[in-house]
């Protein structure tokens, strides 16, 4: 404020504001201090702007500020000491409220979000924050090694010799260009091979309604056994919270390996004297902090023995028969030891998969005694004299329908454009015959006495209701057709009443009709559509020529398959398939955390859209050659690229992708309409930074393994691995890859020419679903996406990234895929240039005290600084600072010398800072509250030419070899007689202004050297951003130290 003509009011503690009158317009503080001030209603009515920095800002604090006070604006500031205090900012006003990000760069400052190769990451993707521009410090005092590590050449700047600072913080760009702060890079830990961002867990847990503050740490209380432990405090109005609810809250949002095993309630998080979290003071969790279910003693010999083994392995004293191994801190390595102990103590050979499938003590004890074999039977017809259970696939869709209600997400629409003279009677007969021929299309679903679903088949004469619409001659016929197609595809089905197939025939012209058919997925799949259209063509051709049904009668129907499936999938075969999927998907992430344009809604709405993609012939040829060299298929090659892209976008090394398989391995079901399709989950490990070569080998192995175990329905896989279920996303995976048959879309139906049409509204059951196929020597496809999450522009970028990855794989299959640049020229410019267009004018050749002296000349009598009853005008403050500067110069102090200052808050603090600057030296602030050992280290490291202090503080300081200057009014050691005219030392903007020591949370504190250039830019830009003028009074209550 002194460079903009305003004034400073110094207080020793922010809580002093609750006493007396204070005419303050702007307050700089930390969120915790602001919270304390609000709790005592101590914020002066004159305050119009509050700036906070240094801690995470909570929505509740912003809401409380605007609710309790007349403050008009709150600014959240971010920046390390190494870039001159503040580097980004966001202003929140009363109308817009809380902003969950750190805003945009301040003037003459650049932010770069970079990957491990120090290349810019795409919009929305997590990267490390690097900061360039005028505020970058000279480096660390006496730490050339660390300076070289953290202060790097800025390759993105047009300025010669520009540098950037590597912050160690993580962030990502939001779609609007604001930056979301995501914690420290060194908060990343590795547990059992998983890289975990602790800050991400902190943030998620802190959003629980009952949690006020939260921090998660990785503890190793038992050597070799690292576990995640959550510490939390309760928010106002909550006396307690159930630990199970905290775990469930996190399970809905995070993968299993990021779920803490213990939750410790604290009255307050422990802090260091600097107000930072004191992780060393966090207590070890006791048994009660572990996730526990209601206690019930183990029953029987096996459960009792198992409980003893668990207790030894997990270091948990009391085990309930309902406790789960992994919830108590078990993991894959401990699981192997458990299997060994079971073998040794119980004489039983138990598979690892059996443990993952039955982690509860009582269930595991029961599994030890279970064994069985199954024989694969033939599919045979079953009697139609009763209602039968559903197939596994049907049962899953039925349960989803009960949970979500009628949803168009599971509709199978078909659109056919018919050109030529149409025989409506033949079309009607053909559709009726198809319904009569396929029992599945006459099936409805009821609830049995035991509340389980059953299927019921209507008589073969059920018929087919084909609605007729005539749009011939209408000017808006195309628009009406589109509306009818959308209406048809979205209209709900009644699973209990049926029918589950329906259609509309729309006349567009005398020789042009459109046929719209819709089936529910519970009675059909993609293969079924091909069966239906082929049979429709054969039947229409025959009926339109007066011939009989040409199709061979079916000897089996879908119901026979459903009964066979339930009988067959049991015993050893079921166990073998279940074991494979349990082992393959153990500890897989529950959610692919892609960067989205909007917050994921609590429940999927399935609204979707599609963007096409075409790979040119050169790329297609290259991909074929690559596939052949590695003995893989085009599908596997595209899967490898898709997995690599999803992993980079989500910042995850562990990716699960779904892919459908026809699952018609028996010839007798190939001609049936029904739900046979199965979905396989392909898991891809990216942790070893694979090349295209190594990733292709892995994907090939994993895909073949999945196909060898495709008999187990996906519904059963879900039951086996028991993933965290959420209405906000699909279980196990949220991204798909489908290989489509790209055969010709035009074929004949009698004398009619058929052309496939898009049938109405697009729905998306997954976040992203990539459909690819080959036709005429080219790969074609589309990317279907959830519009609740993504904008079309984002999806277009993703498709561009995929093409660049595929080109790179073709060009060099030994290149590490993580290092392939994803950005095109336009996006790179947007991220590096457009979002960093922060140039604003500032006096580039002035020092900070010269700006102050300009205000002295302009308003000498205005109040510059106030402390309690003391007041100094600009002229008097300037005179006192000049006298001190002359005194220091007389001691031989000059440019780039360092002068330490250790004083209590007050007027003399400001005099001391200005005096040092006017002498051309750099001040080194020392907080009198620091421990003597820390003060001694800072003095020894900075080697100041002199130390400014007060008589009452001398005893706290170590024995000093440099001159001591006392600033007390009655002990000025003669410098009051010095010249009070302005001091004009030879000084440049590249000379040091101050050296400030960081907190030293990772060792000894480091002295950050800030030049006048950075300080002037900060001072001028702060006045611009905060609207400071000569009428503003700014509160100064923070320590001068970090």
N, C-alpha and C positions, 0 to 999 in steps of 0.2 A: 504493500500500500504506500510506502514512503516514496516509491518511484512514480506513483500516479497521483500524489498530492493528498492522499488520505492519511488517517492517523491510526496508531496502534494503541490498544489498551492491553496492558500486561497484567495477567493474574497468575497466582501460583497454582490454582486448581480451578477447574471449570465450575465446580460446585459453588465457588465464591459468587457466581452470578446470581444465586438466589437471594443474596443479601445486598441491599443498597440499590441505587439507581445506576443503570449502565445504558448509555446511548450507543449501542453497538449494532451495526448493520449486517456484518458478516462474521461467521464463526468458522474456524478451521478446527476440526477435532477428529476423534476416532469414534466409530459407532458405539462402543461400550460406554464411552464418556457421555455421548449424546443421550443414550438410554438412561444413564444415571441422572442426567439433568432433567429429563422429562419426568422421571419418577417423583422428583421433588418440585415439579412445576417451576423450575428455575430459569427457563429461557426468557430473556428480556423481550418485551413486546416489540421493541425496535428492530429486532432481528428479522431480516427479509430473506437472507440466503444462508444456508448451512452447507459447508463442504466437509465431507468425510472421506477418510482414506485409511489404509493400514490394516483393515480387517474386513471380513466378509460382511456385506450389508444385507440385512434381512428385510423381507417385505413387511413384516409386522412392525419394524421400527419406522419405516417410511410412513406407513398408514397411521401409526401413533403420532408422529411428528405433525402431519397435516391435520389430524383430528384434534389435537390438544393445543395447537399454536396457530398463529397467523402467518407463519413462514410461507413464502411464496414459491421458493425453489430450493431443492436439495441437489447437490452435485456429488456424484460418486467419482472419486479420483483414483487412478491406478498408476503406479510407476515405482521402480526401484531407485535407491539412492544413486545408482550408477548412471542414471539418465536424468539427473537433476530433479529429483523428487516426484514430479507428476508427468506422465507421458500420454495418458488418455483420460477422457472425461465423458460423463453423461449427465445431463441435467434432467431432473424430474420436477414437474410442476404439479400443482394441486389437481389439475384436470386429468392428466395422464397417469399420475401415480407411479408405482414402482416399475423400474426397468431392470430386468434380470441379466444385465451384462455390464461391461466396463466401458462401453461407448466407443468412441473413435479417437484417433490421435489428435493431440493438441497441435498448435502451430509449429511448423518447421520440424515435424517429427514423423518418422516412418515406422510402421509396424510390419514385420514380416513373420508369417507363420510357416515354418519350415519343417521338413522331414529330417531323417537322420543323415541324409546326403546334403542337407542345407539347401534343398530345392523347395519352392513354394508348394504347399499342399492345396488341393482343390477347395473350393468354397464349401464350408460345412464340415470339412475333415479336420481332425485334431492335429495340431502341430505345435512345435515349441515356439514361443514368442521371442523374436529378436527385435531390438529397437535401434533405429538409426536416427540421424538428424543432429540438430544443433545442440541438443542436451546431453549427448554422450560424453561421459567423463574421460579425463586423460588416461585413467587406469587406476591400479591399486598401488599405494605407496609401498615401496620396498618389496613388491611382489611381482617381479617381471614374469615369472612363470605363470602365475594365475592371470595376470593381465593378458598375456598371449593366448591363454585358453578361453577367456571370456570376452575380450574386446578384439573383434575380428575385422578384417577388411570388408567393406560393404560392396559386394559385387553388383548390387542392384542400383547403386547411386551413380548419378552423372557427375557428382562432385569429386574432384581429385583428392585422393588420400582419405576419402570418407570411411568411417568405421561404424560398426554396429555392435551392440551389446547382446550377448546371449543370456537371457534372463533365467533360464531353468524353469520357467512357468509354461503351462500348457493352455492353449486356447483354440478357438475356431471362429471363423467368420460366419455370422448369421446372414441370411439372404439380404438383409437391408444394409450390410456393410458394418454393422456393429460387431464387437468382439465379445464372445462369451469366454469368461475365465474359468478354467477347469482344474486349478490346483497346481501343485509343484511337480516337476518331472521327477524330483528325488523322493516324492511320496510314492513312487512306483516300487512295488516289491514283487518278488517271485516266490510263489508257493507251489510246490509240487509241479513245477514246469509252467504254471500259469503266470503271466505278467498281469499284475493287478494295480490299478490306480486307486490308492486309498482315498484320495479326495473325491472321487466319484461316489464311493460308498458313503462318505461323510455327507455329501450333498443330498443324496437320496434319502438317507435316514433322517436328516434334519427337516425334511418336508413332511414327516409324519405329524399329524395334528397334535399329538401329545408330546412331541419332542421339541425342546427349545434349542439346544445346541447338541452337536454330536461330533465325535471324532473316532475314527477306526484306526487301530494300529496292529501291526503284526508282531506278536509276542512269541518268544521262544523260551518259556519258563522251564520246559523240559528240553535239554540239548537235542537238537536234530528234529524237533517237533514244533514247527512254526505254525501258529494259528492266528486267525483274525479275531480280534476282540473289539467290540463296540462300547464306547463310553458315551453316556448321554445325560442331559438334564431335562427336567420336565418343564413344559410351557405353562404359563399361568392358567389356572382353572383345572389342571390335571394333577390329582394327588398320586396317581400311579398309572402304570400301563402294563398290560400283559406282554411278557417277552415273546410269546407265540405270535402276537399281532405284529410286533416289530419285525420278526423274521418273515412272516407272511407278506408284509408290506414290501420288503426288499426282494422276496422271491418273485413278486409280480414284475419286477423291473430289472433284475440282475441275474446273471448266470450263477449256477450253484457254487462255483469256486470263489465267488465274491460275497458269499453269505457268511457273516461272522458266526462263530460257534458259541460265543458268550457275549452277554449284554450286561454292562455294569452301570447301575444308576448312581450318579454323583449329585451332590448338592450344587456344585459348581466345578467347572473344568479348572484344573490347576494352571496357574500362570507364572511366568518368570517375572522378575522385577520390571522388565520392559513391556509387560503386558502381552507377551507371546505365550502360546501354549507350551507348558512344561511337560513334555512327553515322559520324561524320566520319573515324574511324580505320579503318573497314572498307576493305580494299584493293580496287582495281579488279580484276575477273577477267581472267585471262590466257586464251589460246586453249584450254589444257587443261581449263579449267573449263566450257567449253561442252559441250553434249550432243554427243557424237561417236560414230559407229559405227566398226567396224573399218575402217582406212584401206585404200582401193584406188584407185590412180591413175585419173583419167578416161581413157577409151578413145576413140580416134577424134577427128576434128576437131570435131564438134558438141559432144561432152562437154567437150573441152578449152576451147572458146570459152565455153561456158556456165559452166564452173568459174571462168574469169577474170572474167566478169560478176558471178557470185555473190560472189567474193572482194572486188571493189570495193564492192558494195552492202552486204555484211554485215560488212565489215572483219574478215574471217577469212582468214588467210594461206594455209592449205592446205585444199583441198576434196576430199573423197572422192567417188567416183561413187555411193556409197550414202548420202551425207549428204542430209538433208531440209531444204528451204528454211526451213520454219517452225520447225524444231527449232534451227536456227542463229540464230534471232532475227528471221527474216523475218516480215512482217505485211502487211496489206492495202495500205498505202501503198507499201512497198517492192516488193510484188508488181506494182503498176502500173508502177513504174519498171523492173522487170525485163522486163515485157512490152514496154515501149518500147525497151529496150536490145536485146531479141531481134529486134524489128522492124528496128531501125537496123543492127545488126551482122550478122544472119543473113538479113534480108530475108523473114522469115516472120511472118504474122499469127496470133498465138496468143491464144486466149481466156483470160480470167482464170480461168474455170472449169477449163480444162485444167490450169493450174498447181495449183489446189487439189486436183484429182483425182490429179495425178502430181507430188507435191512432191519426190520423189527425183530426183537429178541424172540418173541413167541413164534413168529412165522419162520424164522431161521431154524429154530429147534424142530419145528414140524418138518421142514424141508430135509433135514438130515435123515429122517426115516423114510423119505419118499423115493420111490424108484418105479419105473414102469416102461413098457415097450408098446409100440403101436405098429399096426400093419396097414399099409396104404390100400384101402378098398377101391373097387370100381364105383363109378357113378351109376346108380340104378334109380329107376323111377320109384317114388314113394306114393303111398296112398293119399288121395285128396279128400279123405273123410274127416280131416281135422285141420285146425290152424297150426302152422308150423313156426318155429323160431326164425328170426331173420339171419341172413349171412352177417358176418362180422362188419362188412362195409355198410350194409343197410342199417345195422344197429347203430353204428356211429352217427350216420346222417339222421336217423330217427331221434336219437338223443339230442343232437344239435338243434333239431327242429323244436323239441320240447323246451330247450333252454332259450333259444333266440326267437322263437316264433317263426311264422312263415317268412322265408327269405328268398329273394330271387338269386342269391349267390349260388344256389344249387339247382338252377334251371339249365336245361340243355336246349338252346334254341337252334332251329334250322331255318334258313331262308333260301328258297329256290325261285329263280326267275324263269318262267316258262314261256318260250316263244313258239308260236304256231297255233293251230286250231286245237283247242282243248275239249276233250270229252269229259264233262263234269261227272257224268254217271260212272264212267270207268274209274275216274279218280276217287270218287266216294267208295266204290266197291273195293278198290285196291287198299285204301286205308282201313276199311272195316276188316278186310282179310288179314292184314298185318296184325291188327289188334287181336283177332281171333286166333292167329297162328302163334303169337308169343304171349304166354301166360303172364309174363312179367309186366306187360302193359295193361293187364286187367287186375293187377294186384293192388290191394289197399292194406293199410297197417292199423291194427287195433291194439289196445292194451289189454293184456290178460288179467286173470284174477290176482296174479302175483305182481301186477304192475309192470311186467316185462312185455315188450312188444311182440306181436305175432303177425304173420302175414295171411291174408285171406284172398282167394282168387274168385273173381266174378265169372259167370258163365261165358262161354265162347261167343254167344250172340249179343254181347254187351254193346256192340256197334261203335261208331265213331261220329262225334258231333263236329262237322266241318262248317264253321260259320262262313257266310258269304258276304262280301262287301263289293260294291260297285263304284269305282272311282272314274270310270270312263267319261271322258269329256270335261272333267273338272280342271279348272285353271291351276289349282293348287294340289293337283293329284299327288305329286312327289312329296310335298310336305305332309299331306294326310297319310300317305303310305308310311312315312317315317314315324308319324305319331302312332299309327296302328301297330307297327313293328315294335316300338318301345312299349306300348301298352301290353302287347301280347307277351313279351319276354319278362315283364315285371309282374304280371298278374299272378297272385299266389295260388298254390295248390292246397287242397285239403287232403292230407295223407290218409285220413281215416275214411273219407267218403269217396275220394277219387272223382273222375278218372285222373290218372297221372300222365296222360298224353292228350293233347288238344291241338286244334289247328284252325287256320283261317285261309280262305281262298279269296284273293282280291283281284278283281278284273280292272286292269289298267287301260286295256284297249281290246278290240275284238280278238286280236291275235297275240295278246300279251297278258299273262296272269302272274301273280306272285303267290306262292304257297308258303305259309308260315306254320311251322310245327314246333311245339315245345313239349319236352319231356322233363320230368323231375329226375335228378341225378340218382335218386334211390332206386330207379328201375332202368337206368341206362348209363352208358359211358361213351367216350369218343369212338371206340370201335363199333359200338351199337349204332351210331349214326351212319357209319358206312354200310352196316348190314341192312338197316332200314331203307336207305336210299337205293341200294342195289335191288332189294326185293320190291320196292315201289316201282322201279323202272320195269322189272320183269312182269309184275302183275298188271300194271297199267297197259303195257304193250299187248298183253294177252287179252285183257278185258275189252280194250278199245277195238279189238279185231274179232270179238265174239268168241274168243277161245276160253278154255277152262284154266284153272289155277295150274301153272307150270312148275311150282316149287315142290320139292320133295318134302313130305311131312316130317315134322320134328319128332324124334323118339325120346328126347330129354328136354326138360325145361329148366328155367332158372331155379325154381324151387328145389328140384332134385340136386342141383349143384350146392345150394345153400345148406341143405341137410347133410350132404356128403362132406362139405367143408368142415362143419362142426364135428362130425364123427372122425374125420381124418386128422384134423389138427389137434392131436392130443398125445399123451404119453411121451415117448422118446423123441419123436419128430418135433413136437411142440417145444420140448425142452431144448433140443439142439438149436432150433431156429431162435428161440427166445434168448438162449445163451449168447448167440452171435450178436444179436442186436443190443443186448445188455452190455456186452463188452465193448462193442463198437461205439455206442453212444454214452458210455459212462462219463459223467462230469461234463457233458457237452454244454455249451452255453445255451441258456433258455431263450435268449433274444439276440438277434443280429442287430446291433445298435448303429444302424445307418444314420447319417446326418439327414434330417428331414426339414422340410420348409415350415412345418407346423408341428406343434406338440401332439404326440400320439393320443387320440381320444380314448376315453375309458372303455369304449366298446366299438368294435369294428362296425362300419356302416357298409362295407363292401363296395362302395362307389368306386368306379375305376375308369381308366381311359387307356388307350393304346397308342404307341408311337412305332411306326414301321422302321425297319433297318434293312439295308442291302449291302452285302459284301461283294465287291467287284470280282471279276473273274480272276485277276492276278492274285488277289489275296486268297480266294478260294483254292486256286491251284497250289499256292504256297502252303496253305493249311493241310491240304491233302498230302502233299509231299512230306511235311513235318509229321503227320500222323503215321504215314507209312514207314518212315525211318524209325519210329519208336514203337511200331507194332500196335498202335492204338487206332481208335476210330475218330472221325470228325467230331462226334458227340463228346468223346473224352477230351479232345483238344479244346473245344469250346468250353467245356466244363472247367478245365484247368484255368483258362483265362477268366471266366466268370467268377470262380472262387478267389483268384488272386485279386481281382478288382473289388469284390465285396469285402474282402479282408482289409484292403487298403482304405476303402471308404469308411468302414466301421472301426478301423483301428484295432482289429482283432486278429489274433494268430490262429484262431480255432473257428472254422466256418462249417455250417451244416446247410446243405442245399437239397431240396426235394426234387425228385424226378419221377414222372409216372411211367409205369410199365403196363402193357396190355394184360398180362397175367392170364393168358389163355394158352397155357402150355399143353393142354389136352385137346385133341382134335375134335372131340364130341361137343365142345362148347363154342367152337369158332363161329358157328352160325346163329348163336343166341343173342337176343337183345336182353341186356341186364347189366348190373353193376359188378363187373369183374376187375376193372382197373385197380391196380395197387400202386402205392407210392413208396419209393425207396428214399431213404435219407443217406446222402453221400457226405461223409465227413472228411474235411481237408485240413491238414496241419500245415500251417505256414510259418511255424516258429523258427525253422532253420534257414529262413530266407532262401527258398528254393529257386533254382533256375527253371526255365521252361522244361528242360530235359528231366530234372529230378521231379518236378511237379507232375509231369505227364506220367511218369512211372508210378507215382503214388496214386494219382487219380485212376489209372488203369487198374491197379491192384484193388483199390477200394470199390470201384464200380463193379468189377467182376465178383468180388466177395459179396456185395449187396445183391447182385443178380442171382448168385447161388443160393441166397436165402430170401428170395422174393415171395416164397409161399406164405410166410406169416403176414397176415393183413396189417396194414399200417395202424389200424385201430388197436390191434393186439400189441404192436410195438409200443404205442403210446401207453398202454396199460402196463407193459413190462417195465419201461424206464421211468414211469411216473414223473413226467416233467411238471414244472410249475405251470398251472393252468391260469390263463387270464383271458378275459373277454376282449382285451385290447389287441391281441395278436394270436395267430395260429400256433399250436404247440410244435415243438421240436425244431421247426425251421420256418422262416418267413420269406425265403426266396426260392424260386423254382427255376428249373431248366427243362424244357420239353423239346424233344426232337420230333418234328412233324413230318408226316407224309405229304410232300409237295407235288403229288400227282396232279394231272390236269384237272382244272376246276369245271370244264365244260364236258358234258356227256349227254347222250340221247335218252329220252323217255318216250318210246314209241316214235311218233313223228315229231315230237316236241324236242327243242333244244333247251338244255338246262344250264343254268349258270348259278353258282353259289353266291348268295348275298349275305352281307352282314345283317344279323337278325336282331336289331334293336339295341338296347342299352348295354354298355360294357360294365361288367362287374369284376371285381378283383378280390379273390379270397386270400391273397398274399400281398405282402408289401410290394414285391417285384416278381414278375414271372416272365422269363425270357423264352420265347418260342422261336426255334430255328429249324430250317429244313433246306434241302438242296433241290434246285430245279434249273434245267438248262445250263449246267455248269457254274451256277452261282448259288451262294448261300443267301436266303431270304429269311426274314422273320419279323418279329415285333416284340416290344417290351410293354407288357401290361403292368399298370401301376395303380396303387391306391391313391386316389385324388385327395383323400383326407390328409395324406402325408406329404405328397410331392406335387410340385408344379411341373408343367410340361417342359419348361426350360431346363429344369434340373435333370429330368429324364433324358433330354437331348444331350446334355453334357455327359451323363453316364454312358450313353451309347457311343459317344465320341471317345471316351476313355477306353471302352472295350475294344474299339477298332484299333486304337493306338497300341494297346497291349498285344493284340493278335498280330499286328504288323511287326512288332518287336520280337515276338516269339518266332516268327518266320525268318526274320533277318538274322537272329543269333539265338539259338536255343540254349546257349550256355550263359546268357546274361541273367543276372539276378532280377527277377520280376519286380521286386520292391523298388529297384532303381530306375525302372522305365519311366521317363517323364510322361505324365498324363495330360498336362495342360496344352492347349493350343495357343497360338500367338495372342488371340483376342482375350482369352481368359487370363493368361499370364500378365498381359498389360493391365487388365482390370484389377488384379490382385496386387501387383507391384507398383503400378503408377496411379491408376484412377482412385483407388481407395487411400492412397497416400498423397493426394493432391492437397497438401497442407501449407503450402507456401503463404506466409503472411509477412508483411514488412516489419522489421525491427531494426534498431540502431546497431548495425553489425560491427562498428568500430568504437562503440562506447563501453566503458566499464560501468559496473553497477553503482558505484558511488558518484560517478559523473551524472547519472540520471537523477540521483537524489539531489545533487547540487543544483540541477536545473530547477527543481521544485523549490529549493531554498530561495533562489533568485525570484521566482514567480510569486511566492507566498510566504515570506519570512516570518510573519507573525502567526500563521496558522499552527494549531496544535499538532505536533508530530507524534508524541508518545505520552501515554499517561499510565501511572501506576499508583493505585490508592489515591493519596492526596497530591501526589507529584504531577506536574505538567511541564513538558518541555516543548517550546515552539520549534519550528524548523530551523530558525536562525540560531537558537541557543543549542539545540542538538548538534548543529553543524559546528559551532564554535568549540564545544566540548570535544567532539570527535577530532577536529583539527588539532587541538592542543595535544591530545593523546598521540595522534599521528606524528606530529613533530617530535614528541618525546621518543617515540619508537625509532624514528629515523635517526635521531641523535644517538641512539644505542647501536646504530649500524645496521638496522633492519631495513630490508628493501624487497624488491620484487621476487616472488616465489619462495621467500623465507616463510617459515611457519611460526605462528604465534598462538599458543594454547590459551583458551579462555575458560575459566572455571568460576562461575559466579551464580548467585541466586537470581531467580527471575526478578526483573525490575528495570528501572530506567538505565542503570549502569550496564546492563547486559547489551542494550542497543547501542549505547555510547561505545562500548568496547568493540563490538563488531564493526561499526563504521570506522572507528579509529584505526583498526588493523588494516581494513581495506584501503583507507586513504594513505596509509604508509606504503602501500604497494604489496603488502604481505598477504598471506592466506591464513584465515583463522581456523583453529582446531578446537571445536567445542568439546568440553568435558563436563559431564553431568555430575554435580556434587553428590548426588544420591548413589552413584556407582560404588561398588566395593573398592577398597583401596588397591587390591591386586589388579583389578581391571584398569583403574586410573593409571597405575604404575606402568602397565603394559602399553597403554595408549601414548603416554608421555615418552617412554623409552623408544617406541616404534616411530613416532613422529619427529622426535628430536627437535622440539621447538626452539627458536632463538630466544624466546621469552615466554613467561606465563603471566596472564592477567587473572587476578583473583581478588578475594576480599579477606580481610584480616580474620574473620570468623571461620573461614574455610581452610586456613593454613594447616591446622592440625590433621585434617583428613588427607592431605596430599603427601606423597612420598618425599624423601629427601631429594632436593633438586640441585642440579649443577648450573642451570640456566638462570638468568636474571628474573626476579620476581617484581611485578608491578601491581600495587594494590589500588583498587578503584574506589575504595570507600571515600566518602566526601571529605572526611577529616584526615585521611591518610593518602594524599595524592602524590607524595614524594616529589613535589616540585613541578610536575608537568602542567599545573594550572598556570604557571608563569610563561609557558611556551606560547609561541605565536598562534593566534586563533584564525589567521588568514588561511584560505584554501591551500591545500597541499596538492601539488601537481607532479607526482613522480612519473618517471618514464615507464609506461605500462602499456601492454597490449591486451587484446581480448583473449589471447591465448595464455596469459599468466593465470596462476591459480587464484581462485577466490576463497575457497575453503577446502579442508580435508575433513570428511565426516566418516566416523567408524560405524560399520554395520553391526548388527546384533551379535554376531559371532556364534550363531546357533550350531554351526558345524565346525567349531574350532575357535582359534583366536580371532578376534575381530579384525576386519580389514579396513584400511584407510582408503576411502574413495576420494580421488582428486578431481574437484570440479573447477572448471575455468570460468572466467568472467563471461565468455561467450554464451555458455549454457545458462548461467544464472540470469543474464540480461534477457535472453529469449524467454525463459520461464517467467520472469517478473512482468515483462511487457505483455506476454500472451495471457497470463493469469488475469491481469487487469482487463484485457479484452473479453475473455471468456466470462468472467464474473461480473463484468460491468462496473468495475471499481472507478470511483472518481474522487475528487478532493472532498466531497461531502461524506465519504464513507469512513466509519471506524471499524477496524478489524480486530477481533480478539486474538491475543497471543497467549496461549496457555500451554502449548506443547514444549517439551524439552527441545533444546537445540540439537540433541543427538538423534540417532536413528531410533 
